[in-house]
Amino acid sequence: MALKINSILLVDDDKATNFVHKYAIKKANCIENVVVVENGLEALEYLQPKENEPLIKPNIIFLDINMPIMNGWQFLEEYEKLNQNNRGDIVLIMLTTSLNPDDLNKAKSFSTIS
């Protein structure tokens, strides 16, 4: 039996994209738990430990850039301020359809982006 990744966090406001990603992940049968949030603020709230609730810390975060309330860039700025215990060894992958080279350069400026 192959080892599975414990948890993945999808951060994207596009329901169709989340559906496709969740379907592909489940079809690959490589992840135990998939959590979906629709903006950066919800993702930050998810990563904060809550009293009397076990946190299923994601091993991987797929992050969109363009979202309402808190976009991917704003999330990254706040994420890098989090306590190292809350960040742990999470692999953060930014997903985008942007062809703008400025977005690529900006993503490279964050040490947490893989």
Secondary structure, 3 states (H helix, E strand, C coil): CCCCEEEEEEECCCHHHHHHHHHHHHHHCCEEEEEEECCHHHHHHHHCCECCECCCCCCEEEEECCCCCCCHHHHHHHHCCCCHHHHCCCEEEEECCCCCHHHHHHHHCCCCEC
